[in-house]
Amino acid sequence: MRAGAFYESRGAIEAGLEPEADRARAGVQGVRNSDALRAAAAAVQPRATAVTQRFAQSPALFAAFQALRVGPLWADLPRARRTIVDKQLLGFRLAGVNLEVRPY
């Protein structure tokens, strides 16, 4: 695996944690909500969305996760990690990374 793919894979794993990050943000806003906090959240939302989409639609990351899923190390992974990989693969598919682009 090339170095760039490693960092992209790491990012995809972190992107897989996005729902937990959303819950954390919601928790902070629920406890200490303010105009400044809402403004800060709104300011970073477009960038957060762009980064999440970039990872979710990365063919290289999809291929890396698929290789992990069918590779020899799969059986040695704890069940929780296998679940994370399976959910990430589902996320890639739902984001359309494996769709074939056809001309009209």
Distance bins in CASP14 RR format, pairs under 12 A and 6 or more apart:
PFRMAT RR
TARGET T0000
AUTHOR 0000-0000-0000
RMODE 2
METHOD distances of the structure
MODEL  1
1 7 0 0 0 0 0 1 0 0 0 0 0
1 8 0 0 0 0 1 0 0 0 0 0 0
1 9 1 0 0 1 0 0 0 0 0 0 0
1 10 0 0 0 0 0 1 0 0 0 0 0
1 60 0 0 0 0 1 0 0 0 0 0 0
1 61 0 0 0 0 0 1 0 0 0 0 0
1 63 0 0 0 0 0 1 0 0 0 0 0
1 64 1 0 0 1 0 0 0 0 0 0 0
1 65 0 0 0 0 0 1 0 0 0 0 0
1 67 0 0 0 0 1 0 0 0 0 0 0
1 68 0 0 0 0 0 1 0 0 0 0 0
2 8 0 0 0 0 1 0 0 0 0 0 0
2 9 0 0 0 0 0 1 0 0 0 0 0
2 60 0 0 0 0 1 0 0 0 0 0 0
2 64 0 0 0 0 0 1 0 0 0 0 0
3 9 0 0 0 0 0 1 0 0 0 0 0
3 10 0 0 0 0 0 1 0 0 0 0 0
4 10 0 0 0 0 1 0 0 0 0 0 0
4 11 0 0 0 0 0 1 0 0 0 0 0
4 12 0 0 0 0 0 1 0 0 0 0 0
4 58 0 0 0 0 0 1 0 0 0 0 0
4 60 0 0 0 0 1 0 0 0 0 0 0
4 61 0 0 0 0 0 1 0 0 0 0 0
4 64 0 0 0 0 0 1 0 0 0 0 0
5 11 0 0 0 0 0 1 0 0 0 0 0
5 12 0 0 0 0 0 1 0 0 0 0 0
5 58 0 0 0 0 1 0 0 0 0 0 0
5 59 0 0 0 0 0 1 0 0 0 0 0
5 60 1 0 1 0 0 0 0 0 0 0 0
5 61 1 0 0 1 0 0 0 0 0 0 0
5 62 0 0 0 0 0 1 0 0 0 0 0
5 63 0 0 0 0 1 0 0 0 0 0 0
5 64 1 0 0 1 0 0 0 0 0 0 0
5 65 0 0 0 0 0 1 0 0 0 0 0
5 67 0 0 0 0 0 1 0 0 0 0 0
5 68 0 0 0 0 0 1 0 0 0 0 0
6 12 0 0 0 0 0 1 0 0 0 0 0
6 13 0 0 0 0 0 1 0 0 0 0 0
6 60 0 0 0 0 0 1 0 0 0 0 0
6 61 0 0 0 0 0 1 0 0 0 0 0
6 64 0 0 0 0 1 0 0 0 0 0 0
7 13 0 0 0 0 0 1 0 0 0 0 0
7 14 0 0 0 0 0 1 0 0 0 0 0
7 55 0 0 0 0 0 1 0 0 0 0 0
7 58 0 0 0 0 0 1 0 0 0 0 0
7 60 0 0 0 0 0 1 0 0 0 0 0
7 61 0 0 0 0 0 1 0 0 0 0 0
7 64 0 0 0 0 0 1 0 0 0 0 0
8 14 0 0 0 0 0 1 0 0 0 0 0
8 15 0 0 0 0 0 1 0 0 0 0 0
8 51 0 0 0 0 0 1 0 0 0 0 0
8 54 0 0 0 0 1 0 0 0 0 0 0
8 55 1 0 0 1 0 0 0 0 0 0 0
8 56 0 0 0 0 0 1 0 0 0 0 0
8 57 0 0 0 0 0 1 0 0 0 0 0
8 58 1 0 0 1 0 0 0 0 0 0 0
8 59 0 0 0 0 0 1 0 0 0 0 0
8 60 1 0 1 0 0 0 0 0 0 0 0
8 61 1 0 1 0 0 0 0 0 0 0 0
8 62 0 0 0 0 0 1 0 0 0 0 0
8 63 0 0 0 0 0 1 0 0 0 0 0
8 64 1 0 0 1 0 0 0 0 0 0 0
8 65 0 0 0 0 0 1 0 0 0 0 0
9 15 0 0 0 0 0 1 0 0 0 0 0
9 16 0 0 0 0 0 1 0 0 0 0 0
9 55 0 0 0 0 1 0 0 0 0 0 0
9 58 0 0 0 0 1 0 0 0 0 0 0
9 60 0 0 0 0 1 0 0 0 0 0 0
9 61 1 0 1 0 0 0 0 0 0 0 0
9 62 0 0 0 0 0 1 0 0 0 0 0
9 63 0 0 0 0 0 1 0 0 0 0 0
9 64 1 0 1 0 0 0 0 0 0 0 0
9 65 1 0 0 1 0 0 0 0 0 0 0
9 66 0 0 0 0 0 1 0 0 0 0 0
9 67 0 0 0 0 0 1 0 0 0 0 0
9 68 0 0 0 0 1 0 0 0 0 0 0
9 85 0 0 0 0 0 1 0 0 0 0 0
9 88 0 0 0 0 1 0 0 0 0 0 0
10 16 0 0 0 0 0 1 0 0 0 0 0
10 17 0 0 0 0 0 1 0 0 0 0 0
10 55 0 0 0 0 0 1 0 0 0 0 0
10 61 0 0 0 0 1 0 0 0 0 0 0
10 64 0 0 0 0 0 1 0 0 0 0 0
11 17 0 0 0 0 1 0 0 0 0 0 0
11 18 0 0 0 0 0 1 0 0 0 0 0
11 51 0 0 0 0 1 0 0 0 0 0 0
11 52 0 0 0 0 0 1 0 0 0 0 0
11 54 0 0 0 0 1 0 0 0 0 0 0
11 55 1 0 1 0 0 0 0 0 0 0 0
11 56 0 0 0 0 0 1 0 0 0 0 0
11 58 0 0 0 0 1 0 0 0 0 0 0
11 60 0 0 0 0 0 1 0 0 0 0 0
11 61 1 0 0 1 0 0 0 0 0 0 0
11 64 0 0 0 0 0 1 0 0 0 0 0
11 65 0 0 0 0 0 1 0 0 0 0 0
11 88 0 0 0 0 0 1 0 0 0 0 0
12 18 0 0 0 0 0 1 0 0 0 0 0
12 51 0 0 0 0 0 1 0 0 0 0 0
12 52 0 0 0 0 0 1 0 0 0 0 0
12 53 0 0 0 0 0 1 0 0 0 0 0
12 54 0 0 0 0 1 0 0 0 0 0 0
12 55 1 0 1 0 0 0 0 0 0 0 0
12 56 0 0 0 0 1 0 0 0 0 0 0
12 57 0 0 0 0 0 1 0 0 0 0 0
12 58 1 0 0 1 0 0 0 0 0 0 0
12 59 0 0 0 0 0 1 0 0 0 0 0
12 60 0 0 0 0 1 0 0 0 0 0 0
12 61 1 0 1 0 0 0 0 0 0 0 0
12 62 0 0 0 0 1 0 0 0 0 0 0
12 63 0 0 0 0 0 1 0 0 0 0 0
12 64 1 0 0 1 0 0 0 0 0 0 0
12 65 1 0 0 1 0 0 0 0 0 0 0
12 66 0 0 0 0 0 1 0 0 0 0 0
12 68 0 0 0 0 0 1 0 0 0 0 0
12 84 0 0 0 0 0 1 0 0 0 0 0
12 85 0 0 0 0 0 1 0 0 0 0 0
12 87 0 0 0 0 0 1 0 0 0 0 0
12 88 1 0 0 1 0 0 0 0 0 0 0
12 89 0 0 0 0 0 1 0 0 0 0 0
12 91 0 0 0 0 1 0 0 0 0 0 0
12 92 0 0 0 0 1 0 0 0 0 0 0
12 95 0 0 0 0 0 1 0 0 0 0 0
12 97 0 0 0 0 0 1 0 0 0 0 0
13 55 0 0 0 0 1 0 0 0 0 0 0
13 61 0 0 0 0 1 0 0 0 0 0 0
13 64 0 0 0 0 0 1 0 0 0 0 0
13 65 0 0 0 0 1 0 0 0 0 0 0
13 68 0 0 0 0 0 1 0 0 0 0 0
13 81 0 0 0 0 1 0 0 0 0 0 0
13 84 1 0 0 1 0 0 0 0 0 0 0
13 85 0 0 0 0 1 0 0 0 0 0 0
13 87 0 0 0 0 0 1 0 0 0 0 0
13 88 1 0 0 1 0 0 0 0 0 0 0
14 20 0 0 0 0 0 1 0 0 0 0 0
14 21 0 0 0 0 1 0 0 0 0 0 0
14 48 0 0 0 0 0 1 0 0 0 0 0
14 51 0 0 0 0 1 0 0 0 0 0 0
14 52 0 0 0 0 0 1 0 0 0 0 0
14 55 0 0 0 0 1 0 0 0 0 0 0
14 61 0 0 0 0 0 1 0 0 0 0 0
14 84 0 0 0 0 0 1 0 0 0 0 0
14 88 0 0 0 0 0 1 0 0 0 0 0
15 21 0 0 0 0 1 0 0 0 0 0 0
15 22 0 0 0 0 0 1 0 0 0 0 0
15 48 0 0 0 0 0 1 0 0 0 0 0
15 49 0 0 0 0 0 1 0 0 0 0 0
15 50 0 0 0 0 0 1 0 0 0 0 0
15 51 1 0 0 1 0 0 0 0 0 0 0
15 52 1 0 1 0 0 0 0 0 0 0 0
15 53 0 0 0 0 1 0 0 0 0 0 0
15 54 0 0 0 0 1 0 0 0 0 0 0
15 55 1 1 0 0 0 0 0 0 0 0 0
15 56 1 0 0 1 0 0 0 0 0 0 0
15 57 0 0 0 0 0 1 0 0 0 0 0
15 58 0 0 0 0 1 0 0 0 0 0 0
15 61 0 0 0 0 1 0 0 0 0 0 0
15 65 0 0 0 0 0 1 0 0 0 0 0
15 84 0 0 0 0 0 1 0 0 0 0 0
15 87 0 0 0 0 0 1 0 0 0 0 0
15 88 0 0 0 0 1 0 0 0 0 0 0
15 91 0 0 0 0 1 0 0 0 0 0 0
15 92 0 0 0 0 0 1 0 0 0 0 0
15 95 0 0 0 0 0 1 0 0 0 0 0
16 22 0 0 0 0 0 1 0 0 0 0 0
16 51 0 0 0 0 0 1 0 0 0 0 0
16 52 0 0 0 0 1 0 0 0 0 0 0
16 55 1 0 0 1 0 0 0 0 0 0 0
16 56 0 0 0 0 1 0 0 0 0 0 0
16 61 0 0 0 0 0 1 0 0 0 0 0
16 65 0 0 0 0 0 1 0 0 0 0 0
16 83 0 0 0 0 0 1 0 0 0 0 0
16 84 1 0 0 1 0 0 0 0 0 0 0
16 85 0 0 0 0 0 1 0 0 0 0 0
16 86 0 0 0 0 0 1 0 0 0 0 0
16 87 1 0 0 1 0 0 0 0 0 0 0
16 88 1 0 1 0 0 0 0 0 0 0 0
16 89 0 0 0 0 0 1 0 0 0 0 0
16 90 0 0 0 0 0 1 0 0 0 0 0
16 91 0 0 0 0 1 0 0 0 0 0 0
16 92 0 0 0 0 0 1 0 0 0 0 0
16 95 0 0 0 0 0 1 0 0 0 0 0
17 23 0 0 0 0 0 1 0 0 0 0 0
17 24 0 0 0 0 1 0 0 0 0 0 0
17 52 0 0 0 0 0 1 0 0 0 0 0
17 55 0 0 0 0 0 1 0 0 0 0 0
17 84 0 0 0 0 1 0 0 0 0 0 0
17 87 0 0 0 0 0 1 0 0 0 0 0
17 88 0 0 0 0 1 0 0 0 0 0 0
18 24 0 0 0 0 0 1 0 0 0 0 0
18 25 0 0 0 0 0 1 0 0 0 0 0
18 48 0 0 0 0 1 0 0 0 0 0 0
18 49 0 0 0 0 1 0 0 0 0 0 0
18 51 0 0 0 0 1 0 0 0 0 0 0
18 52 1 0 1 0 0 0 0 0 0 0 0
18 53 0 0 0 0 0 1 0 0 0 0 0
18 55 0 0 0 0 1 0 0 0 0 0 0
18 56 0 0 0 0 1 0 0 0 0 0 0
18 87 0 0 0 0 0 1 0 0 0 0 0
18 88 0 0 0 0 0 1 0 0 0 0 0
18 91 0 0 0 0 0 1 0 0 0 0 0
18 95 0 0 0 0 0 1 0 0 0 0 0
19 25 0 0 0 0 0 1 0 0 0 0 0
19 26 0 0 0 0 0 1 0 0 0 0 0
19 52 0 0 0 0 0 1 0 0 0 0 0
19 84 0 0 0 0 0 1 0 0 0 0 0
19 87 0 0 0 0 1 0 0 0 0 0 0
19 88 0 0 0 0 0 1 0 0 0 0 0
19 91 0 0 0 0 0 1 0 0 0 0 0
20 26 0 0 0 0 0 1 0 0 0 0 0
20 27 0 0 0 0 0 1 0 0 0 0 0
20 84 0 0 0 0 0 1 0 0 0 0 0
21 27 0 0 0 0 0 1 0 0 0 0 0
21 28 0 0 0 0 0 1 0 0 0 0 0
21 41 0 0 0 0 0 1 0 0 0 0 0
21 44 0 0 0 0 0 1 0 0 0 0 0
21 48 0 0 0 0 1 0 0 0 0 0 0
21 51 0 0 0 0 0 1 0 0 0 0 0
21 52 0 0 0 0 1 0 0 0 0 0 0
22 28 0 0 0 0 0 1 0 0 0 0 0
22 29 0 0 0 0 0 1 0 0 0 0 0
22 41 0 0 0 0 0 1 0 0 0 0 0
22 45 0 0 0 0 0 1 0 0 0 0 0
22 48 0 0 0 0 1 0 0 0 0 0 0
22 49 0 0 0 0 0 1 0 0 0 0 0
22 52 0 0 0 0 0 1 0 0 0 0 0
23 29 0 0 0 0 0 1 0 0 0 0 0
23 30 0 0 0 0 0 1 0 0 0 0 0
24 30 0 0 0 0 0 1 0 0 0 0 0
24 31 0 0 0 0 0 1 0 0 0 0 0
24 41 0 0 0 0 0 1 0 0 0 0 0
25 31 0 0 0 0 0 1 0 0 0 0 0
25 32 0 0 0 0 0 1 0 0 0 0 0
25 33 0 0 0 0 0 1 0 0 0 0 0
25 37 0 0 0 0 1 0 0 0 0 0 0
25 38 0 0 0 0 0 1 0 0 0 0 0
25 40 0 0 0 0 0 1 0 0 0 0 0
25 41 1 0 0 1 0 0 0 0 0 0 0
25 42 0 0 0 0 0 1 0 0 0 0 0
25 44 0 0 0 0 1 0 0 0 0 0 0
25 45 0 0 0 0 1 0 0 0 0 0 0
25 48 0 0 0 0 1 0 0 0 0 0 0
26 32 0 0 0 0 0 1 0 0 0 0 0
26 33 0 0 0 0 0 1 0 0 0 0 0
26 37 0 0 0 0 0 1 0 0 0 0 0
26 38 0 0 0 0 0 1 0 0 0 0 0
26 41 0 0 0 0 1 0 0 0 0 0 0
27 33 0 0 0 0 1 0 0 0 0 0 0
27 37 0 0 0 0 0 1 0 0 0 0 0
27 41 0 0 0 0 0 1 0 0 0 0 0
28 34 0 0 0 0 0 1 0 0 0 0 0
28 37 1 0 0 1 0 0 0 0 0 0 0
28 38 0 0 0 0 0 1 0 0 0 0 0
28 40 0 0 0 0 0 1 0 0 0 0 0
28 41 0 0 0 0 1 0 0 0 0 0 0
29 35 0 0 0 0 0 1 0 0 0 0 0
29 36 0 0 0 0 0 1 0 0 0 0 0
29 37 1 0 0 1 0 0 0 0 0 0 0
29 38 1 0 0 1 0 0 0 0 0 0 0
29 39 0 0 0 0 0 1 0 0 0 0 0
29 40 0 0 0 0 0 1 0 0 0 0 0
29 41 1 0 0 1 0 0 0 0 0 0 0
29 42 0 0 0 0 0 1 0 0 0 0 0
30 37 0 0 0 0 1 0 0 0 0 0 0
30 38 0 0 0 0 0 1 0 0 0 0 0
30 41 0 0 0 0 0 1 0 0 0 0 0
31 37 0 0 0 0 0 1 0 0 0 0 0
32 38 0 0 0 0 0 1 0 0 0 0 0
32 40 0 0 0 0 0 1 0 0 0 0 0
33 39 0 0 0 0 0 1 0 0 0 0 0
33 40 0 0 0 0 0 1 0 0 0 0 0
33 41 0 0 0 0 1 0 0 0 0 0 0
34 40 0 0 0 0 1 0 0 0 0 0 0
34 41 0 0 0 0 0 1 0 0 0 0 0
35 41 0 0 0 0 0 1 0 0 0 0 0
35 42 0 0 0 0 0 1 0 0 0 0 0
36 42 0 0 0 0 0 1 0 0 0 0 0
36 43 0 0 0 0 0 1 0 0 0 0 0
37 43 0 0 0 0 0 1 0 0 0 0 0
37 44 0 0 0 0 0 1 0 0 0 0 0
38 44 0 0 0 0 0 1 0 0 0 0 0
38 45 0 0 0 0 0 1 0 0 0 0 0
39 45 0 0 0 0 0 1 0 0 0 0 0
40 48 0 0 0 0 0 1 0 0 0 0 0
41 47 0 0 0 0 0 1 0 0 0 0 0
41 48 0 0 0 0 1 0 0 0 0 0 0
42 48 0 0 0 0 0 1 0 0 0 0 0
42 49 0 0 0 0 0 1 0 0 0 0 0
44 50 0 0 0 0 0 1 0 0 0 0 0
44 51 0 0 0 0 1 0 0 0 0 0 0
44 52 0 0 0 0 0 1 0 0 0 0 0
45 51 0 0 0 0 0 1 0 0 0 0 0
45 52 0 0 0 0 0 1 0 0 0 0 0
46 52 0 0 0 0 0 1 0 0 0 0 0
46 53 0 0 0 0 0 1 0 0 0 0 0
47 53 0 0 0 0 0 1 0 0 0 0 0
47 54 0 0 0 0 0 1 0 0 0 0 0
48 54 0 0 0 0 0 1 0 0 0 0 0
48 55 0 0 0 0 0 1 0 0 0 0 0
49 55 0 0 0 0 0 1 0 0 0 0 0
49 56 0 0 0 0 0 1 0 0 0 0 0
50 56 0 0 0 0 0 1 0 0 0 0 0
50 57 0 0 0 0 0 1 0 0 0 0 0
51 57 0 0 0 0 0 1 0 0 0 0 0
51 58 0 0 0 0 0 1 0 0 0 0 0
52 58 0 0 0 0 0 1 0 0 0 0 0
52 91 0 0 0 0 0 1 0 0 0 0 0
52 95 0 0 0 0 1 0 0 0 0 0 0
53 91 0 0 0 0 0 1 0 0 0 0 0
53 92 0 0 0 0 0 1 0 0 0 0 0
53 94 0 0 0 0 0 1 0 0 0 0 0
53 95 1 0 0 1 0 0 0 0 0 0 0
53 96 0 0 0 0 0 1 0 0 0 0 0
53 97 0 0 0 0 0 1 0 0 0 0 0
54 60 0 0 0 0 0 1 0 0 0 0 0
54 61 0 0 0 0 1 0 0 0 0 0 0
54 95 0 0 0 0 0 1 0 0 0 0 0
54 97 0 0 0 0 0 1 0 0 0 0 0
55 61 1 0 0 1 0 0 0 0 0 0 0
55 62 0 0 0 0 1 0 0 0 0 0 0
55 64 0 0 0 0 0 1 0 0 0 0 0
55 65 0 0 0 0 0 1 0 0 0 0 0
55 88 0 0 0 0 1 0 0 0 0 0 0
55 91 0 0 0 0 0 1 0 0 0 0 0
55 92 0 0 0 0 1 0 0 0 0 0 0
55 95 0 0 0 0 1 0 0 0 0 0 0
55 97 0 0 0 0 1 0 0 0 0 0 0
56 62 0 0 0 0 1 0 0 0 0 0 0
56 65 0 0 0 0 0 1 0 0 0 0 0
56 88 0 0 0 0 1 0 0 0 0 0 0
56 89 0 0 0 0 0 1 0 0 0 0 0
56 90 0 0 0 0 0 1 0 0 0 0 0
56 91 1 0 0 1 0 0 0 0 0 0 0
56 92 1 0 0 1 0 0 0 0 0 0 0
56 93 0 0 0 0 1 0 0 0 0 0 0
56 94 0 0 0 0 1 0 0 0 0 0 0
56 95 1 1 0 0 0 0 0 0 0 0 0
56 96 0 0 0 0 1 0 0 0 0 0 0
56 97 1 0 0 1 0 0 0 0 0 0 0
56 98 0 0 0 0 0 1 0 0 0 0 0
57 91 0 0 0 0 0 1 0 0 0 0 0
57 92 1 0 0 1 0 0 0 0 0 0 0
57 93 0 0 0 0 0 1 0 0 0 0 0
57 94 0 0 0 0 0 1 0 0 0 0 0
57 95 1 0 1 0 0 0 0 0 0 0 0
57 96 1 0 0 1 0 0 0 0 0 0 0
57 97 1 0 1 0 0 0 0 0 0 0 0
57 98 0 0 0 0 0 1 0 0 0 0 0
57 99 0 0 0 0 1 0 0 0 0 0 0
57 101 0 0 0 0 0 1 0 0 0 0 0
58 64 0 0 0 0 1 0 0 0 0 0 0
58 65 0 0 0 0 1 0 0 0 0 0 0
58 88 0 0 0 0 0 1 0 0 0 0 0
58 91 0 0 0 0 0 1 0 0 0 0 0
58 92 1 0 0 1 0 0 0 0 0 0 0
58 95 0 0 0 0 1 0 0 0 0 0 0
58 96 0 0 0 0 0 1 0 0 0 0 0
58 97 1 0 0 1 0 0 0 0 0 0 0
58 98 0 0 0 0 0 1 0 0 0 0 0
59 65 0 0 0 0 0 1 0 0 0 0 0
59 66 0 0 0 0 0 1 0 0 0 0 0
59 92 0 0 0 0 1 0 0 0 0 0 0
59 95 0 0 0 0 0 1 0 0 0 0 0
59 96 0 0 0 0 0 1 0 0 0 0 0
59 97 1 0 1 0 0 0 0 0 0 0 0
59 98 0 0 0 0 1 0 0 0 0 0 0
59 99 0 0 0 0 0 1 0 0 0 0 0
59 100 0 0 0 0 0 1 0 0 0 0 0
59 101 0 0 0 0 0 1 0 0 0 0 0
60 66 0 0 0 0 0 1 0 0 0 0 0
60 67 0 0 0 0 0 1 0 0 0 0 0
60 92 0 0 0 0 0 1 0 0 0 0 0
60 97 0 0 0 0 1 0 0 0 0 0 0
61 67 0 0 0 0 0 1 0 0 0 0 0
61 68 0 0 0 0 0 1 0 0 0 0 0
61 85 0 0 0 0 0 1 0 0 0 0 0
61 88 0 0 0 0 1 0 0 0 0 0 0
61 89 0 0 0 0 0 1 0 0 0 0 0
61 91 0 0 0 0 0 1 0 0 0 0 0
61 92 1 0 0 1 0 0 0 0 0 0 0
61 95 0 0 0 0 0 1 0 0 0 0 0
61 97 0 0 0 0 1 0 0 0 0 0 0
61 98 0 0 0 0 0 1 0 0 0 0 0
62 68 0 0 0 0 0 1 0 0 0 0 0
62 69 0 0 0 0 0 1 0 0 0 0 0
62 85 0 0 0 0 0 1 0 0 0 0 0
62 88 0 0 0 0 1 0 0 0 0 0 0
62 89 1 0 0 1 0 0 0 0 0 0 0
62 90 0 0 0 0 0 1 0 0 0 0 0
62 91 0 0 0 0 1 0 0 0 0 0 0
62 92 1 0 1 0 0 0 0 0 0 0 0
62 93 0 0 0 0 1 0 0 0 0 0 0
62 94 0 0 0 0 0 1 0 0 0 0 0
62 95 0 0 0 0 1 0 0 0 0 0 0
62 96 0 0 0 0 1 0 0 0 0 0 0
62 97 1 0 1 0 0 0 0 0 0 0 0
62 98 1 0 0 1 0 0 0 0 0 0 0
62 99 0 0 0 0 0 1 0 0 0 0 0
63 69 0 0 0 0 0 1 0 0 0 0 0
63 70 0 0 0 0 0 1 0 0 0 0 0
63 89 0 0 0 0 0 1 0 0 0 0 0
63 92 0 0 0 0 1 0 0 0 0 0 0
63 97 0 0 0 0 1 0 0 0 0 0 0
63 98 0 0 0 0 1 0 0 0 0 0 0
64 70 0 0 0 0 0 1 0 0 0 0 0
64 71 0 0 0 0 0 1 0 0 0 0 0
64 85 0 0 0 0 0 1 0 0 0 0 0
64 88 0 0 0 0 0 1 0 0 0 0 0
64 89 0 0 0 0 0 1 0 0 0 0 0
64 92 0 0 0 0 0 1 0 0 0 0 0
64 97 0 0 0 0 0 1 0 0 0 0 0
65 71 0 0 0 0 0 1 0 0 0 0 0
65 74 0 0 0 0 0 1 0 0 0 0 0
65 81 0 0 0 0 0 1 0 0 0 0 0
65 82 0 0 0 0 0 1 0 0 0 0 0
65 84 0 0 0 0 1 0 0 0 0 0 0
65 85 1 0 1 0 0 0 0 0 0 0 0
65 86 0 0 0 0 1 0 0 0 0 0 0
65 87 0 0 0 0 0 1 0 0 0 0 0
65 88 1 0 1 0 0 0 0 0 0 0 0
65 89 1 0 1 0 0 0 0 0 0 0 0
65 90 0 0 0 0 0 1 0 0 0 0 0
65 91 0 0 0 0 1 0 0 0 0 0 0
65 92 1 0 0 1 0 0 0 0 0 0 0
65 93 0 0 0 0 0 1 0 0 0 0 0
65 97 0 0 0 0 1 0 0 0 0 0 0
65 98 0 0 0 0 0 1 0 0 0 0 0
66 74 0 0 0 0 0 1 0 0 0 0 0
66 85 0 0 0 0 1 0 0 0 0 0 0
66 86 0 0 0 0 0 1 0 0 0 0 0
66 88 0 0 0 0 0 1 0 0 0 0 0
66 89 1 0 0 1 0 0 0 0 0 0 0
66 90 0 0 0 0 0 1 0 0 0 0 0
66 92 0 0 0 0 1 0 0 0 0 0 0
66 93 0 0 0 0 0 1 0 0 0 0 0
66 97 0 0 0 0 0 1 0 0 0 0 0
66 98 0 0 0 0 1 0 0 0 0 0 0
67 73 0 0 0 0 1 0 0 0 0 0 0
67 74 0 0 0 0 1 0 0 0 0 0 0
67 85 0 0 0 0 0 1 0 0 0 0 0
67 89 0 0 0 0 0 1 0 0 0 0 0
68 74 1 0 0 1 0 0 0 0 0 0 0
68 75 0 0 0 0 0 1 0 0 0 0 0
68 76 0 0 0 0 0 1 0 0 0 0 0
68 77 0 0 0 0 1 0 0 0 0 0 0
68 81 0 0 0 0 1 0 0 0 0 0 0
68 82 0 0 0 0 1 0 0 0 0 0 0
68 84 0 0 0 0 0 1 0 0 0 0 0
68 85 1 0 1 0 0 0 0 0 0 0 0
68 86 0 0 0 0 0 1 0 0 0 0 0
68 88 0 0 0 0 1 0 0 0 0 0 0
68 89 0 0 0 0 1 0 0 0 0 0 0
69 75 0 0 0 0 0 1 0 0 0 0 0
69 77 0 0 0 0 1 0 0 0 0 0 0
69 81 0 0 0 0 0 1 0 0 0 0 0
69 82 0 0 0 0 1 0 0 0 0 0 0
69 83 0 0 0 0 0 1 0 0 0 0 0
69 84 0 0 0 0 0 1 0 0 0 0 0
69 85 1 0 1 0 0 0 0 0 0 0 0
69 86 1 0 0 1 0 0 0 0 0 0 0
69 87 0 0 0 0 0 1 0 0 0 0 0
69 88 0 0 0 0 1 0 0 0 0 0 0
69 89 1 0 0 1 0 0 0 0 0 0 0
69 90 0 0 0 0 0 1 0 0 0 0 0
69 92 0 0 0 0 0 1 0 0 0 0 0
70 85 0 0 0 0 0 1 0 0 0 0 0
70 89 0 0 0 0 0 1 0 0 0 0 0
71 77 0 0 0 0 0 1 0 0 0 0 0
71 82 0 0 0 0 0 1 0 0 0 0 0
71 85 0 0 0 0 0 1 0 0 0 0 0
73 81 0 0 0 0 0 1 0 0 0 0 0
73 82 0 0 0 0 0 1 0 0 0 0 0
73 85 0 0 0 0 0 1 0 0 0 0 0
74 81 0 0 0 0 1 0 0 0 0 0 0
74 82 1 0 0 1 0 0 0 0 0 0 0
74 85 0 0 0 0 1 0 0 0 0 0 0
74 86 0 0 0 0 0 1 0 0 0 0 0
74 89 0 0 0 0 0 1 0 0 0 0 0
75 81 0 0 0 0 0 1 0 0 0 0 0
75 82 0 0 0 0 1 0 0 0 0 0 0
76 82 0 0 0 0 1 0 0 0 0 0 0
77 83 0 0 0 0 1 0 0 0 0 0 0
77 84 0 0 0 0 1 0 0 0 0 0 0
77 85 1 0 0 1 0 0 0 0 0 0 0
77 86 0 0 0 0 0 1 0 0 0 0 0
78 84 0 0 0 0 1 0 0 0 0 0 0
78 85 0 0 0 0 0 1 0 0 0 0 0
79 85 0 0 0 0 0 1 0 0 0 0 0
79 86 0 0 0 0 0 1 0 0 0 0 0
80 86 0 0 0 0 0 1 0 0 0 0 0
80 87 0 0 0 0 0 1 0 0 0 0 0
81 87 0 0 0 0 0 1 0 0 0 0 0
81 88 0 0 0 0 0 1 0 0 0 0 0
82 88 0 0 0 0 0 1 0 0 0 0 0
82 89 0 0 0 0 0 1 0 0 0 0 0
83 89 0 0 0 0 0 1 0 0 0 0 0
83 90 0 0 0 0 0 1 0 0 0 0 0
84 90 0 0 0 0 0 1 0 0 0 0 0
84 91 0 0 0 0 0 1 0 0 0 0 0
85 91 0 0 0 0 0 1 0 0 0 0 0
85 92 0 0 0 0 0 1 0 0 0 0 0
86 92 0 0 0 0 0 1 0 0 0 0 0
86 93 0 0 0 0 0 1 0 0 0 0 0
87 93 0 0 0 0 0 1 0 0 0 0 0
87 94 0 0 0 0 0 1 0 0 0 0 0
88 94 0 0 0 0 0 1 0 0 0 0 0
88 95 0 0 0 0 0 1 0 0 0 0 0
88 97 0 0 0 0 0 1 0 0 0 0 0
89 95 0 0 0 0 0 1 0 0 0 0 0
89 96 0 0 0 0 0 1 0 0 0 0 0
89 97 0 0 0 0 1 0 0 0 0 0 0
89 98 0 0 0 0 1 0 0 0 0 0 0
90 96 0 0 0 0 0 1 0 0 0 0 0
90 97 0 0 0 0 0 1 0 0 0 0 0
90 98 0 0 0 0 0 1 0 0 0 0 0
91 97 0 0 0 0 1 0 0 0 0 0 0
91 98 0 0 0 0 0 1 0 0 0 0 0
92 98 1 0 0 1 0 0 0 0 0 0 0
92 99 0 0 0 0 0 1 0 0 0 0 0
93 99 0 0 0 0 1 0 0 0 0 0 0
END
